[in-house]
Amino acid sequence: MAELNQVIGALNHAADIIENNKQHLTELDGAIGDGDHGINMSRGFSFVKKTLDEGSFETAADLFKKSGMALVAHVGGASGPLFGTAFLRASMTLKDKTEITIEDYINLLKASIEGIKMRGKSDAGEKTMLDALIPAYEAGEQAVQQGKNTVEVLQAVKEGSEKGLKETEKLVAKKGRASYVGERSIGHQDPGAASVALILGAIADYFSEA
């Protein structure tokens, strides 16, 4: 069970991790895209931090909704609408909750996936952020069904995202600017998937150290 102040702490930590990996994300994107993913994500999550620092939130839904709006408004390219949609869809699953259970977390991951699929007209196997997010959700759901505790489930989500990210090296990009390079995208990790893995990993690490 995570209270709102813990959720804020976890998202702030994720924003810091994105900032610390800005150059790495930019390099990944430079190999197959515009080379601005790291810069865009860093800017967007700096506004998420500002939103979290300055905002007053009565519910978890409000927290995720305002964070999603910050991403939509301030992340450039396709990443803003997609990552923003993930947060906005997550907010819709939380309603008037003031605490988030691990089951809520798995449910919001599922809702995020559904929203991204609709917004990006994409699916698994197309070398996008979904290729880290879907295996993360599946690993987390399985861990919940196995009766594992919160930290263990979060770790399963983290590991699922990292495995999914690694698998993107084998895929041909079929969406976005990366699709222009076709089979030359093989051998490179997808930057959107890398961002997903960083965010989910940061959340897992935050609660494992709490």
C-alpha positions in Angstrom: 0.0 0.0 0.0 1.5 3.3 -1.1 0.3 6.6 0.2 0.2 9.7 -2.0 3.5 11.1 -0.5 5.2 7.8 -1.4 3.8 7.9 -4.9 5.1 11.4 -5.3 8.5 10.3 -4.0 8.6 7.4 -6.5 7.7 9.6 -9.5 10.3 12.3 -8.4 12.9 9.5 -8.3 11.9 8.3 -11.7 12.2 11.9 -13.0 15.7 12.1 -11.6 16.7 8.8 -13.2 15.4 10.1 -16.6 17.5 13.2 -16.1 20.6 11.2 -15.2 20.1 9.1 -18.3 19.3 11.9 -20.7 22.5 11.5 -22.7 22.1 7.7 -23.0 18.5 8.1 -24.2 19.6 10.7 -26.7 22.3 8.4 -28.0 19.8 5.5 -28.5 17.5 7.8 -30.4 20.4 9.2 -32.4 21.1 5.7 -33.8 17.6 5.2 -35.2 15.6 8.4 -34.8 15.8 12.2 -34.4 18.3 12.1 -31.5 16.1 14.2 -29.2 14.3 11.6 -27.1 16.5 12.1 -24.0 16.2 15.9 -24.2 12.4 15.7 -24.6 11.9 13.2 -21.8 14.2 15.2 -19.5 12.2 18.4 -20.2 8.9 16.6 -19.7 9.8 15.0 -16.4 11.3 18.2 -15.1 7.7 19.6 -15.5 6.3 16.5 -13.8 8.6 17.3 -10.8 7.4 20.9 -10.8 3.8 19.7 -10.9 4.5 17.3 -8.0 6.4 19.9 -6.0 3.8 22.7 -6.4 0.6 20.7 -6.6 -1.9 19.7 -4.0 -3.5 16.3 -4.6 -6.5 14.9 -2.9 -6.5 11.6 -4.9 -4.0 9.4 -6.8 -6.1 10.0 -9.9 -5.6 13.7 -9.6 -1.8 13.2 -9.2 -1.5 11.0 -12.3 -3.8 13.2 -14.4 -1.8 16.4 -13.7 1.5 14.5 -14.3 0.1 13.2 -17.6 -1.0 16.7 -18.7 2.5 18.0 -17.9 4.0 15.3 -20.2 1.6 16.0 -23.0 2.3 19.7 -22.8 6.1 19.6 -22.5 7.5 16.4 -24.1 8.2 16.9 -27.8 7.6 14.5 -30.7 5.4 11.4 -30.3 6.7 10.7 -26.8 4.6 13.4 -25.2 1.2 12.2 -26.3 2.2 8.5 -25.7 3.7 8.9 -22.2 1.1 11.4 -21.3 -1.7 9.0 -22.4 -0.1 6.3 -20.2 -0.4 8.6 -17.1 -3.9 9.8 -18.1 -5.2 6.3 -18.6 -3.6 5.3 -15.3 -5.5 8.1 -13.6 -8.8 6.7 -14.8 -8.3 3.5 -13.0 -7.6 5.2 -9.6 -10.7 7.4 -9.3 -11.0 8.6 -5.7 -8.2 6.4 -4.2 -5.8 8.1 -1.8 -3.6 5.0 -1.6 -2.4 2.6 -4.3 -2.2 -1.1 -3.8 0.1 -3.4 -5.8 -3.0 -4.6 -7.6 -3.9 -1.0 -8.5 -0.4 -0.6 -9.9 -0.7 -3.7 -12.2 -4.2 -2.5 -13.3 -2.8 1.0 -14.2 -0.1 -0.6 -16.2 -2.7 -2.5 -18.2 -4.7 0.6 -18.7 -1.6 2.5 -19.9 -0.9 -0.2 -22.4 -4.4 -0.1 -23.8 -4.2 3.7 -24.1 -0.9 3.7 -25.9 -2.1 1.0 -28.3 -5.0 3.2 -29.2 -3.1 6.5 -29.3 -0.1 5.2 -31.2 -2.0 2.6 -33.3 0.7 0.2 -32.3 1.1 -3.2 -30.7 3.8 -5.6 -29.4 6.7 -6.4 -31.7 6.9 -3.1 -33.5 9.9 -1.8 -31.5 8.2 0.8 -29.4 7.7 1.5 -25.7 5.1 -1.2 -25.6 7.8 -3.8 -26.0 9.0 -3.0 -22.5 5.7 -2.1 -21.0 3.8 -5.2 -22.0 6.3 -7.8 -20.6 6.6 -5.6 -17.5 2.8 -5.8 -16.9 2.8 -9.6 -17.7 5.6 -10.3 -15.2 3.9 -8.2 -12.6 0.5 -9.8 -13.0 2.1 -13.2 -12.8 3.9 -12.2 -9.6 0.7 -11.0 -8.0 -1.0 -14.3 -8.9 1.8 -16.1 -7.3 1.1 -14.2 -4.0 4.4 -12.3 -4.0 4.8 -9.2 -1.8 4.8 -5.7 -3.1 8.6 -5.3 -3.4 8.8 -8.7 -5.2 6.1 -7.7 -7.7 7.7 -4.3 -8.4 11.0 -6.1 -9.0 9.3 -8.5 -11.4 7.8 -5.5 -13.3 11.3 -4.0 -13.4 12.9 -7.2 -14.7 10.1 -7.7 -17.2 10.7 -4.2 -18.7 14.4 -4.8 -18.9 14.0 -8.1 -20.7 11.6 -6.5 -23.1 14.0 -3.6 -23.7 16.8 -6.1 -24.5 14.5 -7.9 -27.0 13.9 -4.7 -28.9 17.4 -5.1 -30.3 16.1 -7.9 -32.4 13.1 -6.1 -33.8 12.6 -4.0 -36.9 11.1 -0.6 -36.1 7.7 -0.2 -37.7 6.6 3.0 -36.0 7.8 6.6 -35.9 11.0 8.0 -37.3 12.8 4.8 -36.6 10.7 3.0 -39.1 12.4 5.0 -41.9 15.7 3.1 -41.3 13.9 -0.3 -41.6 16.1 -3.3 -41.0 19.0 -1.0 -40.0 17.2 -0.5 -36.7 18.1 -4.1 -35.8 20.8 -4.2 -33.2 19.6 -1.0 -31.5 17.4 -0.7 -28.4 14.3 1.4 -28.7 14.6 4.6 -26.8 11.0 4.7 -25.8 11.3 1.2 -24.3 14.5 2.3 -22.6 12.6 5.2 -20.9 9.9 2.8 -19.8 12.5 0.5 -18.3 14.1 3.4 -16.5 10.8 4.6 -15.0 9.6 1.2 -13.9 13.0 0.4 -12.5 13.2 3.6 -10.6 9.8 2.9 -9.0 10.9 -0.6 -8.0 14.1 0.7 -6.5 12.4 3.5 -4.6 10.1 1.1 -2.8 12.8 -1.5 -2.2 14.9 1.1 -0.4 12.0 2.7 1.5 
